[in-house]
Amino acid sequence: MLYRFRRPAAGVALIVALAAGGCLLPPDPLERRHAYLRSHPEIDPISREAILSGQIWEGMDRDEVLASLGEPNTVEHADGGLERWVYAQEPNLRLTFLYFEQELLVRSSE
């Protein structure tokens, strides 16, 4: 069974707040990425550059994805603990689907 939400779950909003050290991340993508990286100096240089350029990869945690891409348009929960984040990207509203299992990104598709 798949559960659909129009906005991310409250837990996702909390993750965003915690990712920025208790403050909401800025809406501007570059400012958001810099804010996250400032609060996480332990992130290695290669991952830092990838986040700054808005890239994602399998194994990222939710905080890193939120910093890199921002909040998803929708979050869907399926039985078995799998969670799907949907991003509708401008200008042609291309859909990107990210699949999380237990806090980590396990798959993405367009």
C-alpha positions, 0 to 999 in steps of 0.5 A, spaced: 500 500 500 502 506 498 501 513 502 501 519 498 502 526 502 502 533 498 507 536 502 513 532 506 512 529 512 513 533 519 519 529 520 522 531 513 521 538 516 525 537 522 531 534 518 531 540 514 531 544 521 536 540 524 541 540 518 542 547 519 543 547 526 536 548 528 535 554 523 531 552 517 535 552 511 535 558 506 530 557 500 536 559 495 539 553 492 546 555 493 545 558 500 542 552 502 547 548 500 553 552 503 549 553 510 548 545 510 556 544 509 558 550 514 554 546 519 557 539 517 565 540 516 566 533 517 563 532 510 569 530 505 571 535 499 569 530 494 562 530 497 562 537 498 563 539 491 557 534 489 552 537 494 554 544 492 553 542 484 546 539 486 548 532 485 545 526 488 548 519 489 546 512 492 548 512 500 546 519 501 542 520 507 536 525 507 539 531 510 544 531 504 539 530 499 535 536 502 541 540 502 543 538 495 536 538 492 531 542 497 524 539 499 521 534 494 514 536 491 511 530 495 513 524 499 510 517 499 510 512 504 510 504 502 509 498 506 516 495 508 519 502 510 521 504 503 519 512 502 519 515 495 521 523 494 518 526 488 521 532 485 518 536 479 523 540 476 523 546 471 522 548 466 519 542 463 517 539 470 521 533 469 520 528 474 525 525 479 524 519 483 528 518 489 527 512 494 530 511 501 530 505 505 532 507 513 535 514 512 539 512 506 538 513 498 538 507 495 535 508 488 533 514 483 530 514 477 527 519 472 
